[in-house]
């Protein structure tokens, strides 16, 4: 069966007016929405007070095994499950991150889902939406400009120009901006210093926006952000710089979650898109707080594999929101399990090795060690895991059956053949039924560590319990940074590990479920406004680069003004 491209499917969708989507949720379109055309709206935060007495929905996280560089379809599964729950007669809402223009125009693609499980209008979803990411860029760069202005005008805060962690941002993949010199030229052009650019979704402001619970809380968090250090190594905050108020003003609309719909008119809330490596990689708490009052089930997604995204979802996002998950869906693909044998190399843009698309039960059984470890880890949080086999056309029934057998033996509540990409909600009905069953079973949700533990103990708990490392090695710089943070009173913050998503280890080439390794911590940074400490495991990029054939080359307008080439 030939399936049209994602954008062809999206452009042929029958959308309903956004007011109808709001009414499904029990919202008043006149008072609760701010409209951005017929199919997109923002939800006013005042709705939270109106909804407070409603019961909470069941709360489900979509995560995955360690993925290949191609991704294993978490976003598509999130959308598909939301549609599948509605297909079996449940009221569901999907809450997801807004995609960055970096991957949209790079190699990975957007985050609207795919096939017949997409959020629409897909073009708006992937291109600007309501301008939230641009607002973050403006607020972030305003602070950067005020830092350099403060240095130029007598530097009364005593800013050490060699110790300014606050860089500039742009929402594109642009490796040429990773390291730059500013202040060159005439005297009036500023004080020369070395700095650089990060991608906007790596900004602490993005992480804050996704974790905040109110406009007041947003203002306080922005004020606490450390933007520089003085010559005595004392932190200088956005409040000290007198930049916090203006930055908050620029985000006063971006704080409101965006309301959209899926191809089958299931409500979808799209809000925030933190970088899943150095930030928590989850959509906003505010969207979830509204959603759980407006449905029977809320389906959300945490970035990358369960060792990164789900761990941060449980220990950071749920801790800050107070919401307790009832179940988790572990997305698995045949190709990813085969890749976890370590026999195959997957490079985006290149044809897959034939071994990944030919039946091989032995490879499945070897690679399944990765899936088993993730299932064991999910059980540590006291919740019920369901496995979704995201089915590709080249998968065989024997391979799928092998995954089912192994996953059930490893403690999965159920294992579903998820065919939502090709069939929409109907193709996720089996998965939806299993998720309902998992949510009805007893849970005992708990965090992995206590906040009052020392920073190193929290890091080592994650490394040993989730990654299964033998221990952690700290660079001299990391040791000094941890000591400084604890001295300054930041020791009680949760941990947000910045690590490769392709392996349990620090080496993306090591697949499966390795043991006998250590986790190297090269540096430790503090996002005090967002409210977490993030250790860097090895070297992490905060500004991606474009490949030899980026997606941007294929995006255009046709003769009728329609977007083409967007997935």
C-alpha positions in Angstrom: 0.0 0.0 0.0 1.4 3.4 -1.0 1.2 6.0 1.7 1.3 9.7 0.7 3.9 12.0 2.3 3.3 13.5 5.7 2.6 16.9 4.3 0.2 15.5 1.6 -1.8 13.7 4.4 -1.8 16.8 6.6 -2.9 19.1 3.8 -5.9 16.8 2.9 -7.1 16.6 6.5 -10.6 17.7 7.5 -9.9 20.1 10.4 -12.7 21.4 12.6 -12.7 24.9 14.0 -10.5 25.2 17.1 -13.7 26.3 19.1 -15.0 22.7 18.7 -11.7 21.3 20.0 -12.0 23.6 23.1 -15.6 22.5 23.6 -14.5 18.9 23.7 -12.3 19.8 26.6 -15.1 21.8 28.4 -13.5 25.1 27.7 -15.3 28.3 26.8 -14.0 29.5 23.4 -15.0 33.1 24.1 -13.2 33.5 27.5 -10.6 30.7 27.6 -9.0 31.1 24.1 -7.0 33.6 22.2 -7.4 32.8 18.6 -4.6 32.5 16.0 -6.8 31.9 13.0 -9.4 29.1 12.7 -7.3 26.1 13.8 -4.9 27.4 16.4 -5.4 29.1 19.7 -3.7 29.9 23.0 -5.4 28.9 26.3 -5.6 31.6 28.9 -4.1 30.6 32.2 -7.2 31.9 34.0 -8.8 28.6 32.8 -6.8 26.8 35.5 -8.8 28.3 38.3 -12.1 27.4 36.6 -11.0 23.8 36.2 -9.5 23.2 39.6 -12.4 21.2 41.0 -12.5 18.7 38.1 -11.0 15.2 38.7 -7.6 14.5 37.2 -7.1 12.4 34.1 -4.9 9.3 33.9 -1.4 10.5 33.0 0.7 8.5 30.5 4.3 9.1 29.4 5.6 8.0 26.0 9.2 7.0 26.1 11.5 4.6 24.2 14.5 2.4 24.2 17.8 4.0 23.2 17.0 5.1 19.7 18.9 5.0 16.4 19.8 8.4 14.9 16.6 8.2 12.9 14.3 8.2 16.0 11.9 5.4 16.7 8.5 7.2 16.4 7.8 8.5 19.9 5.9 11.6 18.7 4.0 9.5 16.1 3.1 7.0 18.9 2.0 9.8 21.2 -0.4 11.2 18.6 -1.5 7.7 17.6 -2.3 6.7 21.1 -4.3 9.8 21.7 -6.3 9.0 18.6 -6.5 5.3 19.6 -7.9 6.2 23.0 -10.6 8.3 21.4 -11.3 5.5 18.9 -12.1 3.1 21.8 -14.4 5.6 23.4 -12.1 7.4 25.9 -11.6 11.2 26.0 -7.9 11.9 25.5 -5.6 14.9 25.0 -2.1 14.8 23.6 0.5 17.2 25.1 3.8 17.6 23.1 6.7 19.9 22.6 6.9 22.5 19.8 9.6 21.6 17.3 12.7 23.8 16.8 13.6 25.0 13.3 16.9 23.4 13.8 15.7 19.8 13.3 12.9 21.0 11.0 15.4 22.3 8.5 18.2 19.9 9.5 17.9 16.2 9.2 15.6 14.7 11.8 12.4 16.3 10.8 9.6 17.9 12.8 7.8 16.6 15.8 4.2 16.7 14.6 4.1 12.9 14.3 3.8 11.1 10.9 1.6 9.3 8.5 -2.0 9.2 9.8 -1.0 10.2 13.3 -0.1 13.9 13.0 -0.9 17.2 14.6 -2.3 19.7 12.2 -2.0 22.2 10.6 1.4 20.6 10.2 3.0 23.5 8.4 2.1 25.9 11.3 3.2 23.3 13.9 6.7 23.1 12.4 7.1 26.7 11.2 6.8 29.4 13.9 3.4 28.3 15.3 2.4 31.3 17.5 6.0 32.6 17.8 6.8 31.2 21.3 10.4 30.2 20.3 11.1 33.6 18.8 9.9 35.3 22.0 12.4 33.2 23.9 15.1 34.2 21.5 14.2 37.9 21.9 14.2 37.6 25.7 17.4 35.6 25.9 19.3 38.0 23.6 18.0 41.0 25.4 19.7 39.7 28.5 22.9 39.1 26.5 22.8 42.6 25.2 22.3 44.0 28.7 25.3 42.0 29.9 27.6 43.6 27.3 26.1 47.1 27.9 26.8 46.7 31.6 30.4 45.8 30.9 30.7 48.7 28.4 29.2 51.3 30.8 31.8 51.1 33.6 31.0 47.5 34.6 29.6 48.5 37.9 28.6 44.8 38.7 32.2 43.8 38.3 31.4 41.2 35.6 34.4 38.9 34.8 34.4 38.9 31.0 36.1 35.5 31.0 33.3 33.9 33.1 30.0 34.7 31.4 28.0 31.5 30.8 25.1 33.4 29.2 25.6 33.1 25.4 23.3 34.3 22.6 20.8 32.1 20.8 19.2 31.5 17.4 16.7 28.8 16.5 18.7 27.3 13.6 21.5 24.8 13.2 24.5 27.0 12.6 27.9 25.5 13.5 29.7 28.7 12.4 28.2 30.5 15.4 29.4 28.1 18.1 32.3 30.3 19.0 32.4 34.0 18.1 34.1 37.2 19.1 31.9 40.2 20.0 32.8 43.8 20.5 35.2 44.0 17.6 35.5 47.3 15.7 35.5 50.8 17.1 35.6 51.7 20.8 31.8 52.4 20.7 31.2 48.8 19.4 31.8 47.3 22.9 34.4 45.4 24.8 35.9 42.5 22.8 35.3 39.1 24.4 34.9 35.5 23.3 31.4 34.0 23.4 29.1 32.0 21.2 25.6 31.0 20.2 23.4 28.1 21.3 20.2 26.9 19.6 17.2 28.7 21.2 15.7 25.5 22.6 18.9 25.1 24.7 18.2 28.4 26.4 17.5 28.2 30.1 14.5 30.4 29.4 13.0 27.5 27.4 13.5 25.1 30.2 12.0 27.6 32.6 8.9 28.2 30.4 8.3 24.5 30.4 8.6 24.1 34.2 6.8 27.2 35.4 3.4 27.1 36.9 2.3 30.8 36.7 3.3 34.2 35.4 4.5 35.1 39.0 6.6 31.9 39.2 8.0 32.7 35.7 9.1 36.1 36.8 10.8 34.7 40.0 12.6 32.0 38.1 13.9 34.4 35.5 15.2 36.7 38.2 17.2 33.7 39.8 19.0 32.8 36.6 22.8 33.1 36.8 23.9 35.1 33.8 27.5 35.9 34.7 30.1 35.8 37.6 32.0 38.7 39.1 35.7 38.9 39.7 35.3 37.2 43.0 33.4 34.2 41.4 30.1 35.4 42.9 27.1 34.7 40.7 25.3 37.6 39.0 21.7 37.0 38.3 19.2 38.5 35.8 17.7 40.3 38.7 21.1 41.9 39.5 21.3 42.9 35.9 17.8 44.5 36.1 16.9 42.4 33.0 14.4 40.0 34.5 11.3 42.2 34.3 11.7 43.0 30.6 12.5 39.4 29.7 9.3 38.3 31.5 7.3 40.9 29.6 8.6 39.4 26.3 7.3 36.0 27.4 3.9 37.0 28.7 2.1 35.4 25.8 4.5 32.6 25.2 3.6 31.2 28.7 0.1 30.3 27.4 -0.1 26.8 25.9 -1.1 26.3 22.3 -4.2 24.3 21.3 -4.3 22.3 18.1 -5.8 19.0 16.9 -4.8 15.7 15.4 -5.8 14.4 12.0 -8.8 12.7 13.8 -9.7 15.9 15.7 -8.2 14.8 19.0 -7.2 17.8 21.1 -3.5 18.5 21.1 -1.7 20.9 23.3 1.7 22.1 22.0 3.9 24.0 24.3 7.7 24.5 24.8 10.5 22.5 23.3 13.5 22.2 25.7 16.7 20.7 24.3 16.5 17.0 25.5 20.2 16.7 26.1 21.1 19.6 28.4 17.5 20.4 29.5 14.7 18.2 30.6 13.2 17.6 27.2 9.6 17.6 28.1 6.6 19.8 27.1 5.2 22.3 29.6 3.8 21.7 33.0 1.1 24.3 32.3 -0.2 22.4 29.3 -0.4 19.2 31.4 -2.0 21.0 34.3 -4.8 22.1 32.0 -5.1 18.9 30.1 -5.5 16.6 33.1 -8.6 18.6 34.0 -10.1 18.3 30.5 -10.0 14.6 29.6 -10.0 11.0 30.9 -6.4 10.4 29.6 -3.5 12.7 29.0 -0.7 11.3 26.7 2.6 13.2 26.8 6.1 12.5 25.5 9.5 12.7 27.0 12.5 13.3 24.8 14.9 10.6 23.6 15.2 7.2 25.4 13.9 6.4 28.8 17.4 6.7 30.4 17.3 10.5 29.6 13.8 11.8 28.9 11.7 9.6 31.1 14.2 9.9 34.0 13.9 13.7 33.8 10.1 13.5 33.3 9.8 11.6 36.6 12.5 13.2 38.7 12.2 16.8 37.5 8.9 17.5 35.7 6.6 15.4 37.9 8.4 16.6 41.0 7.8 20.2 40.1 4.2 19.7 38.8 3.0 17.4 41.5 1.3 15.2 38.8 1.8 11.4 39.2 2.0 9.2 36.1 -0.1 6.1 35.9 1.7 4.3 33.1 4.5 4.6 30.6 4.7 3.3 27.0 8.1 2.1 25.8 8.3 2.5 22.1 10.4 -0.2 20.4 11.2 -0.9 16.8 12.6 -4.0 15.1 15.4 -2.0 13.5 16.5 -0.4 16.8 16.7 -3.7 18.6 18.8 -5.1 15.7 21.0 -2.0 16.0 21.6 -2.8 19.7 23.5 -5.9 18.7 26.3 -3.4 17.7 26.5 -5.0 14.3 25.0 -2.2 12.2 25.8 1.5 11.6 22.8 3.8 10.9 23.6 7.1 9.2 20.7 9.5 8.4 20.3 10.0 4.7 22.0 6.7 3.7 20.2 3.5 2.9 19.7 1.0 5.8 21.9 -2.1 6.0 20.0 -5.0 4.6 20.4 -6.8 7.9 18.1 -4.2 9.5 15.3 -4.9 7.0 15.6 -8.7 6.7 14.2 -11.2 9.2 16.6 -12.1 11.9 15.2 -13.4 15.2 18.7 -13.9 16.7 19.5 -10.2 16.4 16.2 -9.3 18.0 17.0 -11.6 21.0 20.4 -10.1 21.4 19.3 -6.4 21.0 16.3 -6.9 23.3 18.7 -6.6 26.3 18.3 -2.8 25.8 14.5 -3.1 26.0 14.7 -5.3 29.1 16.9 -2.8 31.0 14.5 0.0 30.2 11.5 -2.0 31.4 13.4 -2.8 34.6 14.2 0.9 35.1 10.5 2.0 34.5 9.4 -0.4 37.2 11.8 1.3 39.6 9.5 4.3 39.5 6.5 2.2 40.6 4.5 2.6 37.4 3.2 0.1 34.9 5.0 -0.2 31.5 3.4 -1.1 28.2 5.5 -1.9 25.1 4.5 -0.4 21.7 6.1 -2.1 18.8 6.1 0.7 16.2 5.6 -1.5 13.1 7.5 -0.8 9.8 6.6 -2.4 6.5 9.8 -4.5 6.5 9.1 -6.1 10.0 8.0 -9.7 10.0 5.4 -11.3 12.3 8.0 -13.7 13.7 10.2 -10.7 14.7 7.2 -8.9 16.3 6.2 -12.1 18.2 9.8 -12.5 19.5 9.6 -8.9 20.9 6.2 -9.7 22.5 7.6 -12.8 24.2 10.7 -11.2 25.6 8.9 -8.0 26.8 6.2 -9.9 28.6 8.8 -12.1 30.3 10.6 -8.9 31.3 7.5 -7.4 33.1 5.6 -5.4 30.5 1.9 -5.1 31.3 1.2 -5.7 27.6 2.8 -5.5 24.2 0.9 -4.0 21.3 1.5 -4.0 17.6 1.2 -0.3 16.9 0.1 0.5 13.3 -1.0 4.1 13.9 1.4 5.5 11.3 -0.5 3.7 8.5 -3.9 3.4 10.1 -4.3 6.3 12.5 -6.4 5.7 15.7 -7.7 2.4 14.6 -4.1 1.1 14.3 -3.4 2.2 17.9 -6.6 0.6 19.4 -4.8 -2.4 20.8 -2.2 -0.1 22.4 -5.0 2.1 23.8 -6.7 -0.9 25.4 -3.4 -2.0 27.0 -2.7 1.5 28.3 -6.2 1.6 29.9 -5.5 -1.7 31.6 -2.1 -0.5 32.8 -3.6 2.7 34.2 -6.2 0.7 36.1 -3.6 -1.4 37.9 -2.2 -0.2 41.3 0.8 2.1 41.1 3.3 3.3 43.7 5.0 6.2 41.9 8.3 7.3 43.5 11.3 9.4 42.7 14.7 7.9 42.2 16.5 10.1 44.8 15.8 12.7 47.5 16.6 16.3 46.8 18.5 16.8 50.1 21.1 14.3 49.1 24.6 15.7 48.0 24.9 16.5 44.3 27.4 13.7 43.7 25.2 11.1 45.4 22.3 12.1 43.2 24.5 11.9 40.1 25.8 8.5 41.1 22.3 7.2 41.8 21.2 8.0 38.2 24.5 6.5 36.8 24.3 3.3 38.8 20.5 2.7 39.0 19.5 3.8 35.4 22.7 3.5 33.3 24.1 0.6 35.4 27.5 2.2 35.5 30.1 1.0 38.0 30.8 4.5 39.1 31.3 8.2 38.1 34.6 10.0 37.3 34.7 13.8 37.8 37.1 16.2 36.2 38.9 18.6 38.4 36.7 21.4 37.0 33.5 19.4 37.8 34.7 18.9 41.3 35.2 22.6 41.8 31.9 23.5 40.3 30.0 21.0 42.5 31.7 22.5 45.6 30.8 26.0 44.5 27.2 25.2 43.9 26.8 23.5 47.2 28.5 26.4 48.9 26.1 28.9 47.2 23.0 26.9 48.3 22.1 25.1 45.1 22.8 21.6 46.4 19.1 20.7 46.8 18.3 21.0 43.1 17.4 17.9 41.0 19.9 16.5 38.5 19.4 16.9 34.7 22.0 14.7 33.1 23.4 15.9 29.7 24.3 12.6 28.0 24.2 11.0 24.6 20.7 9.5 23.9 22.2 6.7 21.7 23.6 4.6 24.6 23.4 3.9 28.3 27.1 5.0 28.3 28.8 8.2 27.4 29.9 6.5 24.1 27.1 6.5 21.4 28.8 3.6 19.7 28.2 1.2 22.7 24.9 -0.5 22.2 22.7 -2.9 24.0 22.8 -3.1 27.8 26.5 -2.7 28.7 28.1 -3.1 32.1 31.6 -2.5 33.5 31.8 1.2 32.5 32.1 4.5 34.3 30.3 7.8 33.5 32.8 10.7 33.0 31.5 14.1 34.1 33.5 16.8 32.3 31.7 19.8 33.6 28.7 20.7 35.8 26.5 23.7 35.2 23.6 25.2 37.2 20.3 26.3 35.7 19.2 27.9 38.9 16.1 29.6 37.4 14.9 26.4 35.8 15.8 24.7 39.0 18.3 21.9 38.2 22.0 21.1 38.1 23.1 19.6 34.8 26.3 17.6 34.6 27.9 17.2 31.1 28.7 13.6 30.4 31.6 13.9 28.0 31.3 16.7 25.4 27.8 18.0 24.5 26.9 20.3 21.7 24.5 23.1 22.4 24.5 24.3 18.7 24.0 21.6 16.1 25.2 21.9 12.5 23.6 21.3 9.2 24.5 18.1 7.2 25.5 17.8 3.6 21.9 17.6 2.5 19.6 19.3 5.0 15.9 19.2 4.8 15.8 22.9 4.0 17.0 22.0 0.5 13.6 20.4 -0.2 11.2 22.9 1.4 9.5 25.3 -1.0 6.2 26.8 -2.2 4.3 25.4 -5.1 2.5 27.5 -7.8 -0.6 27.7 -5.5 1.4 29.0 -2.5 1.3 25.6 -0.6 4.3 24.4 1.4 6.0 21.4 -0.2 8.9 19.2 0.8 8.2 19.5 4.6 8.5 15.8 5.4 
